[in-house]
Amino acid sequence: MSERVYSERLGAISDAQFEAVCERWSLGQFVRAEPVTSGLFGQNVFVATADREFVLRGAPHWVKDLDESEWRREDRWQFTSERWFAQQLHEHTNAPVPWPIHHDRSDDIFGWPYLVMPRMPGLCTDERGLVQALAPDDRRVAAIALGETLAEMQRLTSPFAGAFGTRTIELEPYPEGAVGRTVREIREMVRGCADKLDAGEIAWIEDIIAGAAHDVPVTFVHNDYKLGNLTLLKDGSRWRVAGLFDLHQARFADGAADISRMACSFLDTEPELARLFRDAYGKPLDAGRMALYAIYDRLAIWSYFSRPGVDAEWLRGKTFRGWMQRYMDGLMSLL
């Protein structure tokens, strides 16, 4: 039986297992599988049948609520949430999410549940790869398309801020509201990397928290809206977003929270694109909340790459505030 390791996380998978997936969902005759080299977590593998291409997404994330100290296995949470948000976007917006998504809740094929969905067409890259792949005029058009797609996703709204609970596996409201939830998560990240922050930085973060208004409209939030989680495709002379995926952090909250990650990526490479992206998004932005979301986004990256076992070289010798101040200044210039 032919087996191959497609990622450290997924482990060895045999052709017979892929054949079983294709048969279960009537996808067609299995032809081949290929590893997906992008992404931090190694959950995805490309699967091709005789006439179609798919993405299989497996080995779901473990979970840890903000009031918990240890991660625990809960195979239902990630994929139930991802599929639900994809379906809502598919039914209520024109956002180009993969659909249909099949969710196999059983573990008889792989030892864990999985999703299988259409592979979306187009270019998947990061902000530096975009510079190499597209000409300047095309990059500007793409940045506009990214802003327009973000606004389109946010046509999906909710009467309350919330996400899927890790115990109920149902959509639950945040008791503290959209902004309050962001504040809780920031403080949790501060506790987790307190040895990488000095007292002045923590006080600065608390000052920004105090300046953020809490009364916000509630829309869909991807919570990791960036080039690596979408595809771009050229139709005639215009680039558009052709695929939108990796919804495992999706929630209902303040839509402005999705500005920071994409805009900061452009601030690293071509600040002009950050302005085009923001203007195409078109919605008004509040300075206090944008400062809060800048902290949230940059602190998530800082805490991940500065943790023991990673300790990224590019962060050594830097302070959090010193590293992120130019992002804060750049985002404030977009208001």
Buried (B, 14 or more C-beta within 10 A) or exposed (E): EEEBEBBEBBBEBBBEBBBBBBEBEEBBEBBEBEEBEEBEBBBBBBBBBEEEBBBBBBBBBBBBEEEEEEEEEBBBBBBBBBBBBBBBBBEEBEBBBBEEBBBBEEEEBBEBBBBBBBBBEBBBBBBEBBBEEBEEEBBBBBBBBBBBBBBBBBEBEBEEBBBBBBEEBEBBBBEEBBBBBBBBBBBBBBEBBEEBBEEEBBEBBBEBBEEBEBEBBBBBBBBBBBBBBBBBBBEEEEBBBBBBBBBBBBBBBBBBBBBBBBBBBBBBBBBEBBBBBBEBBEBEBBEBBBBBBBBBBBBBBBBBBBEEEEEEEEBEEEBBBEBBBEBBEBBEEBE
